[in-house]
Amino acid sequence: MNDKPVDRRPPAGLATNSLMRRMFAIVAPAWIMLLWAAAAFAADAPDPRLSEDIALTKATMSLLAAKDMTAVRDRLVGQITDDTLRKMSDTIGANEPASIETIWATETHSLENGDGNSRIILEYGLAGKWVIVDAVVRTEAASKRLTRLYFTVNALPLSELNAFHLFGKGLAQYLFLACWVAVIALTAWAMVVAFRRQTGWRRWVLIVLMPSGLTPTVALNWNTAQIWVLEAFSNSAGQSIPVLAFRYPMALHGYTELRVPYLYVSLPLIALGYLIWQWRSSHGRPLLASRTDPAS
């Protein structure tokens, strides 16, 4: 006698349900991938401190263009010769720049007194050249002064100099790219498997957690093939790398302060562990079933 419950739904209803499950198995991971991208590319809210420091840097450039060396020197920390200031002034020129773009701006400060430093990189589009202004603004007791001011002259804007190009790279870049794509594909496959084989809250918890990278994040500079670990930090003993880290999502891309593209990846241990567990379960069932078969 068969004790299994009988599904009394019509064949059309069963077919529709199967089709919906397949559609959700494809749409759900894709939707989460889109959420990753939206979270990664969401712009941060403007910081009033950074806005003030950017304005100070631009005003200092205007003073340089006007050759007001006394006012410029009052804003700088450290001794800079008149010859150096004149060369910087000649580099900027007296003409109005065609464009001024903030390439990079970040700041760190003390929560107690508000003192800190801002790193600012501007790009001035001038006649036939682009000048990169690298400045550091120090805030002390509500007083702002520049502790660093360097110029770099380029024949092209950074958006063209450091643009992403797939072809013409070395073996290291392509091997890293292959690993990067493989990790994303493996995670997506694990999410599809979890959607098909799990039900209820377990399904969605697994899908949300699977893109988590739990190992130190390895990054590769796409232009120079330089490799580094994002979580690495320096201490008295040198450079240290943690054993475990958290990165969500586990693989994406970013840009350095000079807009050089880089790829990064962290191993999705939850997705890997789930796929291994599913593989072992599927290979273990026939063996267990053969042991329970009655002897003939």
Order of alpha helices (4+ residues) and beta strands (2+ residues): alpha-alpha-alpha-alpha-beta-beta-beta-beta-alpha-alpha-alpha-beta-beta-beta-beta-beta-beta-alpha
